[in-house]
């Protein structure tokens, strides 16, 4: 009886969490098809907000800028973070502990502190612009990439690389053919984590951007006082569906690979 009650409470708790997480998203999706601008009155189904979305130069410009910053910062931070993870894994215990403590500070630090600190640093050396936003995003993405890649680095079999070197492979060829494939899971996780964080960031972008520069988050913040355009509901819905499809595809492929490995 006690175990059944515990299971029931756990399921109820999980259901409450799912409701808090996904009901607001469901409301946003419904509003993206509402012909009325009102958030409380349903006046019929329409696709007009999606049509207006693709004709809005302001929104498409902010989306392009957001994707550009997110992709560049994720790619650059992935390279830097991977090299850092390889270096950290080779450290002695004391150096490893100190370095990991320093790596965790940006993750635990408040975004507003990081944003203001970067802004004060930038204004002494360069004007606030696209470059400052990109550098700022790379800076706060690197620790997340390190923590995603480092476990894979510690799990990889270095003997394969050493064997390839003994057989005549040079260091670069051995790294890309023997070591890098073993890090694939961590690299993918680190890249998508950095990309998502960059897409979602507002505080650091707000403090490091120049005049006339807008990402989706800063543009939405500027529209709050006037009211959010329904076109933004449509854009957010499309982003959610895209991310959901990518996650579904990744999990299906991973499940298929695990099934094949178990079969063989």
MODELLER restraints for C-alpha pairs under 7 A, 6 or more apart:
rsr = mdl.restraints
at = mdl.atoms
rsr.add(forms.Gaussian(group=physical.xy_distance, feature=features.Distance(at['CA:28:A'], at['CA:233:A']), mean=5.86, stdev=0.5))
rsr.add(forms.Gaussian(group=physical.xy_distance, feature=features.Distance(at['CA:29:A'], at['CA:233:A']), mean=6.78, stdev=0.5))
rsr.add(forms.Gaussian(group=physical.xy_distance, feature=features.Distance(at['CA:29:A'], at['CA:237:A']), mean=5.57, stdev=0.5))
rsr.add(forms.Gaussian(group=physical.xy_distance, feature=features.Distance(at['CA:31:A'], at['CA:39:A']), mean=6.78, stdev=0.5))
rsr.add(forms.Gaussian(group=physical.xy_distance, feature=features.Distance(at['CA:31:A'], at['CA:233:A']), mean=6.79, stdev=0.5))
rsr.add(forms.Gaussian(group=physical.xy_distance, feature=features.Distance(at['CA:32:A'], at['CA:49:A']), mean=6.73, stdev=0.5))
rsr.add(forms.Gaussian(group=physical.xy_distance, feature=features.Distance(at['CA:32:A'], at['CA:230:A']), mean=6.22, stdev=0.5))
rsr.add(forms.Gaussian(group=physical.xy_distance, feature=features.Distance(at['CA:32:A'], at['CA:233:A']), mean=4.98, stdev=0.5))
rsr.add(forms.Gaussian(group=physical.xy_distance, feature=features.Distance(at['CA:32:A'], at['CA:234:A']), mean=4.84, stdev=0.5))
rsr.add(forms.Gaussian(group=physical.xy_distance, feature=features.Distance(at['CA:33:A'], at['CA:45:A']), mean=5.39, stdev=0.5))
rsr.add(forms.Gaussian(group=physical.xy_distance, feature=features.Distance(at['CA:33:A'], at['CA:46:A']), mean=5.12, stdev=0.5))
rsr.add(forms.Gaussian(group=physical.xy_distance, feature=features.Distance(at['CA:33:A'], at['CA:47:A']), mean=5.97, stdev=0.5))
rsr.add(forms.Gaussian(group=physical.xy_distance, feature=features.Distance(at['CA:34:A'], at['CA:42:A']), mean=6.01, stdev=0.5))
rsr.add(forms.Gaussian(group=physical.xy_distance, feature=features.Distance(at['CA:34:A'], at['CA:43:A']), mean=6.36, stdev=0.5))
rsr.add(forms.Gaussian(group=physical.xy_distance, feature=features.Distance(at['CA:34:A'], at['CA:44:A']), mean=5.77, stdev=0.5))
rsr.add(forms.Gaussian(group=physical.xy_distance, feature=features.Distance(at['CA:34:A'], at['CA:45:A']), mean=5.34, stdev=0.5))
rsr.add(forms.Gaussian(group=physical.xy_distance, feature=features.Distance(at['CA:34:A'], at['CA:46:A']), mean=5.98, stdev=0.5))
rsr.add(forms.Gaussian(group=physical.xy_distance, feature=features.Distance(at['CA:35:A'], at['CA:43:A']), mean=5.66, stdev=0.5))
rsr.add(forms.Gaussian(group=physical.xy_distance, feature=features.Distance(at['CA:35:A'], at['CA:44:A']), mean=5.47, stdev=0.5))
rsr.add(forms.Gaussian(group=physical.xy_distance, feature=features.Distance(at['CA:35:A'], at['CA:45:A']), mean=5.86, stdev=0.5))
rsr.add(forms.Gaussian(group=physical.xy_distance, feature=features.Distance(at['CA:35:A'], at['CA:46:A']), mean=5.24, stdev=0.5))
rsr.add(forms.Gaussian(group=physical.xy_distance, feature=features.Distance(at['CA:36:A'], at['CA:42:A']), mean=6.56, stdev=0.5))
rsr.add(forms.Gaussian(group=physical.xy_distance, feature=features.Distance(at['CA:36:A'], at['CA:43:A']), mean=5.61, stdev=0.5))
rsr.add(forms.Gaussian(group=physical.xy_distance, feature=features.Distance(at['CA:37:A'], at['CA:230:A']), mean=6.49, stdev=0.5))
rsr.add(forms.Gaussian(group=physical.xy_distance, feature=features.Distance(at['CA:49:A'], at['CA:230:A']), mean=6.24, stdev=0.5))
rsr.add(forms.Gaussian(group=physical.xy_distance, feature=features.Distance(at['CA:49:A'], at['CA:231:A']), mean=5.00, stdev=0.5))
rsr.add(forms.Gaussian(group=physical.xy_distance, feature=features.Distance(at['CA:49:A'], at['CA:234:A']), mean=6.36, stdev=0.5))
rsr.add(forms.Gaussian(group=physical.xy_distance, feature=features.Distance(at['CA:50:A'], at['CA:231:A']), mean=6.43, stdev=0.5))
rsr.add(forms.Gaussian(group=physical.xy_distance, feature=features.Distance(at['CA:50:A'], at['CA:234:A']), mean=5.69, stdev=0.5))
rsr.add(forms.Gaussian(group=physical.xy_distance, feature=features.Distance(at['CA:52:A'], at['CA:231:A']), mean=6.64, stdev=0.5))
rsr.add(forms.Gaussian(group=physical.xy_distance, feature=features.Distance(at['CA:53:A'], at['CA:231:A']), mean=5.24, stdev=0.5))
rsr.add(forms.Gaussian(group=physical.xy_distance, feature=features.Distance(at['CA:62:A'], at['CA:214:A']), mean=5.69, stdev=0.5))
rsr.add(forms.Gaussian(group=physical.xy_distance, feature=features.Distance(at['CA:62:A'], at['CA:215:A']), mean=4.72, stdev=0.5))
rsr.add(forms.Gaussian(group=physical.xy_distance, feature=features.Distance(at['CA:62:A'], at['CA:216:A']), mean=5.34, stdev=0.5))
rsr.add(forms.Gaussian(group=physical.xy_distance, feature=features.Distance(at['CA:63:A'], at['CA:215:A']), mean=6.56, stdev=0.5))
rsr.add(forms.Gaussian(group=physical.xy_distance, feature=features.Distance(at['CA:63:A'], at['CA:216:A']), mean=5.93, stdev=0.5))
rsr.add(forms.Gaussian(group=physical.xy_distance, feature=features.Distance(at['CA:65:A'], at['CA:215:A']), mean=5.96, stdev=0.5))
rsr.add(forms.Gaussian(group=physical.xy_distance, feature=features.Distance(at['CA:66:A'], at['CA:199:A']), mean=6.22, stdev=0.5))
rsr.add(forms.Gaussian(group=physical.xy_distance, feature=features.Distance(at['CA:66:A'], at['CA:215:A']), mean=4.99, stdev=0.5))
rsr.add(forms.Gaussian(group=physical.xy_distance, feature=features.Distance(at['CA:66:A'], at['CA:216:A']), mean=6.38, stdev=0.5))
rsr.add(forms.Gaussian(group=physical.xy_distance, feature=features.Distance(at['CA:69:A'], at['CA:134:A']), mean=5.85, stdev=0.5))
rsr.add(forms.Gaussian(group=physical.xy_distance, feature=features.Distance(at['CA:70:A'], at['CA:195:A']), mean=5.10, stdev=0.5))
rsr.add(forms.Gaussian(group=physical.xy_distance, feature=features.Distance(at['CA:70:A'], at['CA:198:A']), mean=5.01, stdev=0.5))
rsr.add(forms.Gaussian(group=physical.xy_distance, feature=features.Distance(at['CA:70:A'], at['CA:199:A']), mean=5.68, stdev=0.5))
rsr.add(forms.Gaussian(group=physical.xy_distance, feature=features.Distance(at['CA:71:A'], at['CA:195:A']), mean=6.20, stdev=0.5))
rsr.add(forms.Gaussian(group=physical.xy_distance, feature=features.Distance(at['CA:73:A'], at['CA:134:A']), mean=6.09, stdev=0.5))
rsr.add(forms.Gaussian(group=physical.xy_distance, feature=features.Distance(at['CA:73:A'], at['CA:137:A']), mean=5.94, stdev=0.5))
rsr.add(forms.Gaussian(group=physical.xy_distance, feature=features.Distance(at['CA:73:A'], at['CA:138:A']), mean=4.88, stdev=0.5))
rsr.add(forms.Gaussian(group=physical.xy_distance, feature=features.Distance(at['CA:74:A'], at['CA:191:A']), mean=5.54, stdev=0.5))
rsr.add(forms.Gaussian(group=physical.xy_distance, feature=features.Distance(at['CA:74:A'], at['CA:194:A']), mean=4.99, stdev=0.5))
rsr.add(forms.Gaussian(group=physical.xy_distance, feature=features.Distance(at['CA:74:A'], at['CA:195:A']), mean=5.12, stdev=0.5))
rsr.add(forms.Gaussian(group=physical.xy_distance, feature=features.Distance(at['CA:75:A'], at['CA:191:A']), mean=6.78, stdev=0.5))
rsr.add(forms.Gaussian(group=physical.xy_distance, feature=features.Distance(at['CA:76:A'], at['CA:138:A']), mean=6.89, stdev=0.5))
rsr.add(forms.Gaussian(group=physical.xy_distance, feature=features.Distance(at['CA:77:A'], at['CA:138:A']), mean=5.33, stdev=0.5))
rsr.add(forms.Gaussian(group=physical.xy_distance, feature=features.Distance(at['CA:77:A'], at['CA:141:A']), mean=6.13, stdev=0.5))
rsr.add(forms.Gaussian(group=physical.xy_distance, feature=features.Distance(at['CA:77:A'], at['CA:142:A']), mean=5.08, stdev=0.5))
rsr.add(forms.Gaussian(group=physical.xy_distance, feature=features.Distance(at['CA:77:A'], at['CA:145:A']), mean=6.98, stdev=0.5))
rsr.add(forms.Gaussian(group=physical.xy_distance, feature=features.Distance(at['CA:78:A'], at['CA:145:A']), mean=6.03, stdev=0.5))
rsr.add(forms.Gaussian(group=physical.xy_distance, feature=features.Distance(at['CA:78:A'], at['CA:190:A']), mean=6.66, stdev=0.5))
rsr.add(forms.Gaussian(group=physical.xy_distance, feature=features.Distance(at['CA:78:A'], at['CA:191:A']), mean=6.01, stdev=0.5))
rsr.add(forms.Gaussian(group=physical.xy_distance, feature=features.Distance(at['CA:81:A'], at['CA:142:A']), mean=5.27, stdev=0.5))
rsr.add(forms.Gaussian(group=physical.xy_distance, feature=features.Distance(at['CA:81:A'], at['CA:145:A']), mean=5.31, stdev=0.5))
rsr.add(forms.Gaussian(group=physical.xy_distance, feature=features.Distance(at['CA:81:A'], at['CA:146:A']), mean=4.83, stdev=0.5))
rsr.add(forms.Gaussian(group=physical.xy_distance, feature=features.Distance(at['CA:82:A'], at['CA:146:A']), mean=6.32, stdev=0.5))
rsr.add(forms.Gaussian(group=physical.xy_distance, feature=features.Distance(at['CA:82:A'], at['CA:149:A']), mean=6.30, stdev=0.5))
rsr.add(forms.Gaussian(group=physical.xy_distance, feature=features.Distance(at['CA:84:A'], at['CA:146:A']), mean=6.77, stdev=0.5))
rsr.add(forms.Gaussian(group=physical.xy_distance, feature=features.Distance(at['CA:85:A'], at['CA:146:A']), mean=5.38, stdev=0.5))
rsr.add(forms.Gaussian(group=physical.xy_distance, feature=features.Distance(at['CA:85:A'], at['CA:149:A']), mean=6.50, stdev=0.5))
rsr.add(forms.Gaussian(group=physical.xy_distance, feature=features.Distance(at['CA:85:A'], at['CA:150:A']), mean=5.07, stdev=0.5))
rsr.add(forms.Gaussian(group=physical.xy_distance, feature=features.Distance(at['CA:86:A'], at['CA:153:A']), mean=6.55, stdev=0.5))
rsr.add(forms.Gaussian(group=physical.xy_distance, feature=features.Distance(at['CA:88:A'], at['CA:96:A']), mean=6.11, stdev=0.5))
rsr.add(forms.Gaussian(group=physical.xy_distance, feature=features.Distance(at['CA:89:A'], at['CA:154:A']), mean=6.60, stdev=0.5))
rsr.add(forms.Gaussian(group=physical.xy_distance, feature=features.Distance(at['CA:103:A'], at['CA:143:A']), mean=5.56, stdev=0.5))
rsr.add(forms.Gaussian(group=physical.xy_distance, feature=features.Distance(at['CA:104:A'], at['CA:143:A']), mean=6.87, stdev=0.5))
rsr.add(forms.Gaussian(group=physical.xy_distance, feature=features.Distance(at['CA:106:A'], at['CA:140:A']), mean=6.60, stdev=0.5))
rsr.add(forms.Gaussian(group=physical.xy_distance, feature=features.Distance(at['CA:111:A'], at['CA:203:A']), mean=6.28, stdev=0.5))
rsr.add(forms.Gaussian(group=physical.xy_distance, feature=features.Distance(at['CA:111:A'], at['CA:204:A']), mean=6.40, stdev=0.5))
rsr.add(forms.Gaussian(group=physical.xy_distance, feature=features.Distance(at['CA:112:A'], at['CA:203:A']), mean=6.02, stdev=0.5))
rsr.add(forms.Gaussian(group=physical.xy_distance, feature=features.Distance(at['CA:112:A'], at['CA:204:A']), mean=6.73, stdev=0.5))
rsr.add(forms.Gaussian(group=physical.xy_distance, feature=features.Distance(at['CA:114:A'], at['CA:204:A']), mean=6.91, stdev=0.5))
rsr.add(forms.Gaussian(group=physical.xy_distance, feature=features.Distance(at['CA:115:A'], at['CA:203:A']), mean=6.44, stdev=0.5))
rsr.add(forms.Gaussian(group=physical.xy_distance, feature=features.Distance(at['CA:115:A'], at['CA:204:A']), mean=4.23, stdev=0.5))
rsr.add(forms.Gaussian(group=physical.xy_distance, feature=features.Distance(at['CA:115:A'], at['CA:207:A']), mean=5.55, stdev=0.5))
rsr.add(forms.Gaussian(group=physical.xy_distance, feature=features.Distance(at['CA:115:A'], at['CA:208:A']), mean=6.84, stdev=0.5))
rsr.add(forms.Gaussian(group=physical.xy_distance, feature=features.Distance(at['CA:116:A'], at['CA:207:A']), mean=6.22, stdev=0.5))
rsr.add(forms.Gaussian(group=physical.xy_distance, feature=features.Distance(at['CA:118:A'], at['CA:136:A']), mean=6.88, stdev=0.5))
rsr.add(forms.Gaussian(group=physical.xy_distance, feature=features.Distance(at['CA:118:A'], at['CA:208:A']), mean=6.97, stdev=0.5))
rsr.add(forms.Gaussian(group=physical.xy_distance, feature=features.Distance(at['CA:119:A'], at['CA:207:A']), mean=5.88, stdev=0.5))
rsr.add(forms.Gaussian(group=physical.xy_distance, feature=features.Distance(at['CA:119:A'], at['CA:208:A']), mean=5.22, stdev=0.5))
rsr.add(forms.Gaussian(group=physical.xy_distance, feature=features.Distance(at['CA:122:A'], at['CA:128:A']), mean=6.91, stdev=0.5))
rsr.add(forms.Gaussian(group=physical.xy_distance, feature=features.Distance(at['CA:122:A'], at['CA:132:A']), mean=6.92, stdev=0.5))
rsr.add(forms.Gaussian(group=physical.xy_distance, feature=features.Distance(at['CA:128:A'], at['CA:208:A']), mean=6.00, stdev=0.5))
rsr.add(forms.Gaussian(group=physical.xy_distance, feature=features.Distance(at['CA:128:A'], at['CA:209:A']), mean=5.46, stdev=0.5))
rsr.add(forms.Gaussian(group=physical.xy_distance, feature=features.Distance(at['CA:128:A'], at['CA:210:A']), mean=4.48, stdev=0.5))
rsr.add(forms.Gaussian(group=physical.xy_distance, feature=features.Distance(at['CA:129:A'], at['CA:209:A']), mean=5.38, stdev=0.5))
rsr.add(forms.Gaussian(group=physical.xy_distance, feature=features.Distance(at['CA:129:A'], at['CA:210:A']), mean=4.55, stdev=0.5))
rsr.add(forms.Gaussian(group=physical.xy_distance, feature=features.Distance(at['CA:130:A'], at['CA:209:A']), mean=6.70, stdev=0.5))
rsr.add(forms.Gaussian(group=physical.xy_distance, feature=features.Distance(at['CA:132:A'], at['CA:208:A']), mean=6.03, stdev=0.5))
rsr.add(forms.Gaussian(group=physical.xy_distance, feature=features.Distance(at['CA:132:A'], at['CA:209:A']), mean=6.82, stdev=0.5))
rsr.add(forms.Gaussian(group=physical.xy_distance, feature=features.Distance(at['CA:133:A'], at['CA:205:A']), mean=5.89, stdev=0.5))
rsr.add(forms.Gaussian(group=physical.xy_distance, feature=features.Distance(at['CA:133:A'], at['CA:208:A']), mean=5.48, stdev=0.5))
rsr.add(forms.Gaussian(group=physical.xy_distance, feature=features.Distance(at['CA:133:A'], at['CA:209:A']), mean=5.69, stdev=0.5))
rsr.add(forms.Gaussian(group=physical.xy_distance, feature=features.Distance(at['CA:137:A'], at['CA:198:A']), mean=6.22, stdev=0.5))
rsr.add(forms.Gaussian(group=physical.xy_distance, feature=features.Distance(at['CA:141:A'], at['CA:194:A']), mean=5.28, stdev=0.5))
rsr.add(forms.Gaussian(group=physical.xy_distance, feature=features.Distance(at['CA:144:A'], at['CA:190:A']), mean=6.71, stdev=0.5))
rsr.add(forms.Gaussian(group=physical.xy_distance, feature=features.Distance(at['CA:144:A'], at['CA:194:A']), mean=6.93, stdev=0.5))
rsr.add(forms.Gaussian(group=physical.xy_distance, feature=features.Distance(at['CA:145:A'], at['CA:190:A']), mean=4.46, stdev=0.5))
rsr.add(forms.Gaussian(group=physical.xy_distance, feature=features.Distance(at['CA:145:A'], at['CA:194:A']), mean=6.81, stdev=0.5))
rsr.add(forms.Gaussian(group=physical.xy_distance, feature=features.Distance(at['CA:148:A'], at['CA:186:A']), mean=5.32, stdev=0.5))
rsr.add(forms.Gaussian(group=physical.xy_distance, feature=features.Distance(at['CA:148:A'], at['CA:189:A']), mean=6.33, stdev=0.5))
rsr.add(forms.Gaussian(group=physical.xy_distance, feature=features.Distance(at['CA:148:A'], at['CA:190:A']), mean=5.19, stdev=0.5))
rsr.add(forms.Gaussian(group=physical.xy_distance, feature=features.Distance(at['CA:149:A'], at['CA:183:A']), mean=6.94, stdev=0.5))
rsr.add(forms.Gaussian(group=physical.xy_distance, feature=features.Distance(at['CA:149:A'], at['CA:186:A']), mean=4.39, stdev=0.5))
rsr.add(forms.Gaussian(group=physical.xy_distance, feature=features.Distance(at['CA:149:A'], at['CA:187:A']), mean=5.98, stdev=0.5))
rsr.add(forms.Gaussian(group=physical.xy_distance, feature=features.Distance(at['CA:149:A'], at['CA:190:A']), mean=6.54, stdev=0.5))
rsr.add(forms.Gaussian(group=physical.xy_distance, feature=features.Distance(at['CA:152:A'], at['CA:183:A']), mean=5.55, stdev=0.5))
rsr.add(forms.Gaussian(group=physical.xy_distance, feature=features.Distance(at['CA:152:A'], at['CA:186:A']), mean=5.93, stdev=0.5))
rsr.add(forms.Gaussian(group=physical.xy_distance, feature=features.Distance(at['CA:153:A'], at['CA:183:A']), mean=6.56, stdev=0.5))
rsr.add(forms.Gaussian(group=physical.xy_distance, feature=features.Distance(at['CA:156:A'], at['CA:182:A']), mean=6.01, stdev=0.5))
rsr.add(forms.Gaussian(group=physical.xy_distance, feature=features.Distance(at['CA:160:A'], at['CA:178:A']), mean=6.41, stdev=0.5))
rsr.add(forms.Gaussian(group=physical.xy_distance, feature=features.Distance(at['CA:161:A'], at['CA:174:A']), mean=5.81, stdev=0.5))
rsr.add(forms.Gaussian(group=physical.xy_distance, feature=features.Distance(at['CA:161:A'], at['CA:178:A']), mean=5.50, stdev=0.5))
rsr.add(forms.Gaussian(group=physical.xy_distance, feature=features.Distance(at['CA:161:A'], at['CA:179:A']), mean=6.44, stdev=0.5))
rsr.add(forms.Gaussian(group=physical.xy_distance, feature=features.Distance(at['CA:164:A'], at['CA:174:A']), mean=6.17, stdev=0.5))
rsr.add(forms.Gaussian(group=physical.xy_distance, feature=features.Distance(at['CA:165:A'], at['CA:174:A']), mean=6.71, stdev=0.5))
rsr.add(forms.Gaussian(group=physical.xy_distance, feature=features.Distance(at['CA:202:A'], at['CA:217:A']), mean=5.46, stdev=0.5))
rsr.add(forms.Gaussian(group=physical.xy_distance, feature=features.Distance(at['CA:202:A'], at['CA:218:A']), mean=6.23, stdev=0.5))
rsr.add(forms.Gaussian(group=physical.xy_distance, feature=features.Distance(at['CA:206:A'], at['CA:218:A']), mean=6.41, stdev=0.5))
rsr.add(forms.Gaussian(group=physical.xy_distance, feature=features.Distance(at['CA:220:A'], at['CA:228:A']), mean=6.96, stdev=0.5))
